[in-house]
Structures are given as C-alpha cells and as structure tokens.
Amino acid sequence: MRTAILWMLALTVLFMIYASLYPFEFDFSRFATLERKDWMRSLSWRRPARTDLIANLLFYLPFGALVTMLTPQRWGALRRVAFVLACGTLLSLLIEGAQFATRYRDPSITDVTMNGSSAGLAAILALCARGLGLRPSLPELRAPRPDIVALLLIALWLAFHAVPFMPTARFVFVFRAPLRMIDVHWSSAAFAGFFAGYLLLAAAMRHLLRPSSFWPVFVACAAGSILARILFRNHQLQINECAGLLLALPVIWQMTHSGERLAFRHAAFWAAPAFLFFSLAPFAFSAAAPSFEWLSVPPLISRNEVEPGLFELAFFFIGAVWLLNEAGLQLGRVTLAMLLIAGLMEIAQAWQVDQGAQLAAPVAVLLGAVLIRLRNRVQAGKVAPLPACNAAQIRKTAAGRFFK
C-alpha cells in the first residue's frame, strides 16, 4: 500500500509542476530585468481567481491527503497537519519561484497561501476520515516497482487530455446547455484514434494493476479523461471519444479475462489497424510534390485539426513499441519495424493536404526502445540469479563459518 501511495504522490507532484510551468517558455534573462516593484507585486495579496481555486482543489488536496498517509502515526494529529502544511507551502514556493523564469507566468504569494492551506485542509480531512474509521481503498500493484514505461503512457494520456491545465468555470453550462460543451462533429479518424488509445491505456493499466483494482482505476481514469475535456480550457468533449471508449470496452473486457501476453496480443490486434487509419486519414493525397519539415517540432498538443501533437505522438509510438514487446516480440525487431512504419507514415502524410512530414514519430519510437531497454536491465539487475555452486562448496563454506 505504501508503494502505491508513493507512486501516486510522485505522479501528482509531476502533474503539479507540469501544470504550473506549462507551456515551458523559459526566459532566464527575466531574472536580470526584475525590479523592486516586480518583487513587491509578487508579495502583495491579490484576490484569487476562481480558476486558481479550482486548480488548488485538483492538485493540492490530493497532494495533502497522500502526504498525510505517508506520515508516521506516532507523530499525532497536530504535528502531521503542520508537516503537510509545510510541505505544501514549500512545494508551492519552489514552483512559484520557478515561474519567475517563464515569460507569461505571474507568481504570487496569494497562490502560495492558498496552496499550502489546501494541503493542510486535506490533511485535516484525511485525519478526520481516519478517526471515523474510513480507510482509503488504493489500487493494488502487481509488483513492488511498477513498469515505468506503462506509467509514462498513463501520464501522457492524461497530459494531452488536460493541457493547458488551466481550469475554467464554464463546465457549469453542462447543466444549462450541454451542447456548448460537446463537439458533435463526427470524424472517423478521431474515432479510430480514441479507440486505439483506450486499448493502449487499458493494456498499460492491466500490466500495472491486480485484477481486483483494474476496473475501478480504469473507470476513474476514463471518467477523468472525459471530465478534463470539460473542466480545462481549449477543450471540448468529443462525441468521437465517447464512441471510441464504448467500442473499446468489449475488447478491454476480453483482455481482463485473458493471460497477460494474450491480452497484449488482443490489444495489438485491434489497436494496430485503428491506429494506422487514424494516422493516414483523411487520405486526401495531393499530386503536388511533398514538403519535408524534418527538423520542425510539433506543439505539445494537436498540430492542427487532423494531425496529433507531440504528446499524442509520444503516447502512440512509445505505446506501440511497448505493447508489441510485451506481446512477446523481440525488442530489436519491433524497433526496426516501427521505425520503418513511422517513417513511411510521415512520408505519406507529406503527400496530403495541410500536413507535413516530421521526425517526431521516429524519435518517439527510439525513445520507447531506449526506455524499455533500460527498464529490462534494471529489472534484470534486481532479480539476478545466485551463482551456482556444488554440494562440496556448500559444505566447505558451512564448515568454515562453524569453526571461525
């Protein structure tokens, strides 16, 4: 249980840092231009925006609750609350200080106060719940040290659903005018992409979690993905995603009732053609000569209405290498095949209208292969077999220890 709490806390802190520094437009020369009025502005109290309050609830309440569960019970309630309050305040100070190095972020002591207070409030609520006999039901991991590549896939999935992590109060319109929050435009390509994406997400979770924890966590993650489309700016809930999730559920159900390697093969069998269709649609090929922009880097999310952004590309191509390797295929062959497929797909996209070829997909394939190789070496080092020895050596060693 403690291992699961630590991993959840690590992911929570990662998303807090990511959300606070996005879009990562750092400008360290800003420190040289800071004047006294800039420091005084950051230290002055400002009325908190509603979106900041929502952001605090989304991140610092879970952060405070998780830190509380990690504190020793012998400390007592007051000491545990004070410790969590200090941790939340310190983390917020570090993040707000880092925002000085960005171009458009505006650090404020108000945010530090609210963030620390949210963490402290979470500690009080967690201790009160424990006093009432309520115990959190945390997901059970299959192994003490989960697969870091599978965790990365889940993080990438949540990231491109919530970017730019700026909450908006417009989700109240769901109850007044639901169509304002829903994109009813149908796209076969987007539907195929979400279908393949949910299968890959389910495969990663199945690899990480015990069967008893899979469905609660998957349902929570799918619900959070859909809610993020409503809760954060620049998003709309797409009917394509809802349809892709519904179609993926029968395949996911079959995966949960199969052996692990067979489950990955089921996921690859259904996700591969859907992903290819998603990548090559809308098949609007042009007779004009293609333009290759190999050195350009796509934005973090959606290059345009057709092509995916950097997070989506990393999710799909790293996930494809990981899934095929877990299905039993040799990593070297998978890497070469995926490099060829990624290159051909980018070239095909260059022949289509309003699209271009880039090196992001092949780089993602190589990154996935490197991460899997490192993971395999780490796991092999932790479970290295003992050196073989015969019976005579065992008796000699035992006798030596006895007479020593």
Buried (B, 14 or more C-beta within 10 A) or exposed (E): EEBBBEBBBEBBBEBBBBBBBBEEEEEEEBEEEEEEEBEEBBEEEEEBEEBBBBBBBBBBBBBBBBBBBBBEEEEEBEEBBBBBBBBBBEBBBEBBEBBBBBEEBEBBBBBBBBBBBBBBBBBBBBBEBBEEEEEEEBBBBBEEEBBBBBBBBBBBBBBBBBBBBBBBEEBEEBEEEEEEBBBEEEBEBBBBBBBBBBBBBBBBBBBBBEEEBBBEBBEEBBEBBBBBBBBBEEBBBBBBBBBBBEBBEEBBEBBBEBEBEBBBBBBBEBBBEBBBBBBBBEEEEEEEEBEBBEEEEBEBBBBEEBBBBBBBBBBBBBBBBBBBBBBEBEBEEBBEBBBEBBBEBBEBBBBBEEBBBBBBBBBBBBBBBEBBBEBEEEEEEEEEEEEEEEEEEEEEEEEEEEEE
